[in-house]
């Protein structure tokens, strides 16, 4: 039956080739879209978790609280020790985020001051990604600060000049003068205009001795969004030693909006790719139906010789399957080859990169394809072949042998 | 005598555009096993229609058709296909070979529909081609064969499945005189040596010279049923 189907398709070489090529193109584009979407998701995941960590520890209820002290984790050292014990090889950042008034002499602005202490690996990465001038504050320094470039411009200060910080109503000194030692260039202009960094010790001295507002845990070898099961296991292990006063969140819980956005990528891709298969399916229907219409007499003979309607329907469906699966094989081979190449790393054209970086998509991305996406693509193709063959098969299955053998094409 | 095909009071009326055209009117006919029978008559007399009804390709408007002791006009489409597949062989005027298959594959086609293993069907198809002196052309496609050779392959296709009866609709109509005569002798030999029952619709006098029985139709009625010269 398959041999007959294959040979029948070759009767109209041009038509079959055009249809199989269309299917191959749809399969190729589907795999490519999946691969690029996966690259985008993993890229956004990477950017987000590089900055905010895979797991975040905050005080329970802090998200809803407006008061500064409701955010404070008082015994920061104890929490840090517990995290280091459970996290093993993971890297840790301890943050104290303080709403402050920053002044550059003649100008001032309400900003978020972040006291930051992070492991050397994270610090190197931070400097590499965002430091545009000068250096980061020394971890033990109590009087050094770095500002976002936009904020420095707004305050009209430059590296080497003094920035005054006021944190009224807090538990520390409440005010301090800091030397600007570096500038930060964030992709997001809004973040760059309202963020300043000092050492954790400096922030604690200013606003809350021995306290922190956030711990960010970066787990090693966790680069794909699909590795989330592992994250949840670590989160559950952390929850017990930290107690009910602290809340351990995965990046997904910490950034629900972004998580929802990333979760929408796959369904949108499915719908989009599904439309491609619908269009290819219409072409397959046309090809299979024309093939049937041109061979009504032949089908009449086959029925006369003893093929029942189910057999005839299977013959039509097998032609559709052979046609579509041939295209699918070619499209899959090309698609996998292309994705393997893009998996080595690719970047959009420079003009486009400026915009994608603004949305948290890294400049260099790595395409990927899951087994599930490959299976879905092939199932789409098989579904298209079956759906496209249904009507012609139904017509063929109801042919009457005598009438069909008298048919004039 | 053992009846293999029977038509009892068979009437067939075609309706086209509201106009009814009777093709057969109350035909009674019994074909015995081993007969070499021709259904003869002028064009439009109902020969092909009767052959189609006897072979289960169509259903009568009234009357009964029987294959052996089974009434076939009441079978559903699937059961009727099963009867055609396993018990009746067909040879058509226009050969009707499948163009993308070789002679061997065409001869084996019914066996493939029967679901027989590849080795068995190829052996039987090749044996049928050999019986028809077509083994040398086994791997040629229909467009590489002459009309007579194609009709031999069509007979091989009918023969390979070892049916009880072969129904042939004007089998020599498209063949030249010499090829037609050779084919008739071949079918006669198969009838005599292998006991295959043949029923032809024909108005070819060359074929009528060899049959054992001639059933003559006119205007959808049997007007004469006589022993043929070949009896």
Interface residues (C-beta under 8 A of the other chain):
Chain A: X4 X7 X8 X10 X11 X297 X298 X301 X302 X303 X304 X305 X306 X307 X308 X309 X310 X311 X400 X401 X402 X405
Chain B: X52 X55 X57 X58 X77 X78 X81 X82 X84 X85 X86 X90 X92 X96 X98 X99 X100 X101 X109 X110 X113 X114 X157
